[in-house]
Amino acid sequence: GQQVDERIYQPLMEMLEAAREGNWGELPQVLSGYRTQEEQEKLFQEEIDGNLAEGYSEEEARELAQQWVAVPGTSEHQLGLAADIVALSYQILDEGQMETAEQQWLIEHCAEYGFILRYPEGKSDITGVIFEPWHYRYVGVEAAKEIMSQGLCLEEYLGQAE
C-alpha cells in the first residue's frame, strides 16, 4: 500500500523478497514510503504539538521535532527514495527495531540492493537525525556497498560532514 519512486521499486521488492526467503517466510513491512508535502507537514506539526503538550517552548518543540521528523521539504520520503521498513512482529519505530532478525538481515544485505541504513547509530551529530534502524535510502549498489562497508553515513560519503 506504500508508494516509492519507480527507480527503487524493483530493488526494494527484490530486497524484501530475499529477506523473506532468507529468514522467516514473512516480508518485512514497509511502514512508510513516498510522502506528499502535506503529509510531511502534518507529521512535523503533530510532533511539534506533542512536544508543546509536554511543556516545551515553541522553539524547543520545533528543535526536538526536527530530530524525529524531517522538516517539510527536506524529507527523503518526499523524494520517494526512502522507506521505513520494520519487522511484521515489531512495528514500533524505536531502537528496539534493531533487535529484530529482519533488521539484522536488512543491515547486512541492504547494500546488495542499493540501499543504506540512512541514519546509523553514532552518527546523529553528523546527520542531525536520531538513530533510525528502520530508515533505508536508495543510493545505488556501488555507493551503498562503499557506504555500508566503511560504516559511513551519507554525509560522510558525500564529504559534507563537518
Secondary structure by P-SEA (a helix, b strand, c coil): cccccccaaaaaaaaaaaaaaaccccccccccccccaaaaaaaaaaaaaaaaaacccaaaaaaaaaacccccccccccccccccccccccccccccccccaaaaaaaaccccccccccccccccccccccccccbbbbccaaaaaaaaaacccccccccccc
